[in-house]
């Protein structure tokens, strides 16, 4: 066995460790940002919650802004991956739209701290990041809008501007992080089902069959 082959397992272990520690830092930082607000949290605070030294945090992230930006990027990777997978199943527009809205609502409720940051901390991003975030939002909305427009063309959705229908639907879901209680009488899945049902009845065409 060559030295290169012997080194591979060590490299894989190091890579896994690097990924795990980065994830731990992001999760801890997201919790603090959501609780206290981005500006009130320091790199020392993030390190303390993990019982790391501050130098460890700086080894993985060059500054607090990079941590915040990675939270936004991870959020969009998760949300986009989920809805694109639903879209790619090529179901009818009404089924696809309902499932995508349901998944979006679930993502908000199951990751409330990340959703809170998404809704509150955009002003803390730098200009370049804000421009990229705007593109990410447009691309995400476009997935919903294309499905909605297909439903309009098929006569199952009301003929209203897709950006209005999608903006209203996602906006309604985005605030679930404020009031959803995981210990409440309704589970996240039950609430997601209700949201999908309510929104479907709202944008369903009057002459569409039930």
C-alpha positions, 0 to 999 in steps of 0.5 A: 500500500502506498503512502498516498493510500495510507494517508487517505483515511486520515484526510477523510477523518480530518475532513469529517472533523472539519465539517462537524466543527463548522456545523457546531459553530453555525448551530451555536451561532444561529441560536445566539443570533436568534436569541440576542440579535446579531450585533449583541453576540461576539465571537467570544460568546460563540466560543464560550457556548461550545467551550472552545477558545476564540482562536478555534472559531477564527480557524473555521470562520474569518469573522462573524459576518462569514458565520452569518452569511453561511447561515443564509447560504445553508438555509437556501441550500436546504429550502431550495433542495427540498422544493426542487426535489418536489418540483422534479417529481412532475406531479400536477401543478396543484399537488406540486404547489401544495407539497412545496408550500407544505415543505416550506412551512415545515422548514420554517417550523423545524428550524425556527432560529435560522428562520428568525435570522433570515427574517431579521438580520439581512441588514447586517450583510455586506452589499455584495452579500445582499445582491447575492441574497436577492438572486437566491430569493428570486431563484427560489421564488421562481420555482414556485412561480413557474408551478403556479403559472403552469396551474393558471395555464391548466385552469386550476389556479386563479389568474393572478400574478404569480409573484403575488400568489407566491409572495403571499403564500411564502410570507404567511409561512415565514412568520411561523417561527414567531408563534409555532410552539413545538409543545403546542396542541398541533404538530408541525406536520399538522400545521403544515397540512392546514397551511397547504389546504388553506392556500390551495383553496385561496388560489384555486380557480372557481371553475376547477374541480375539487 
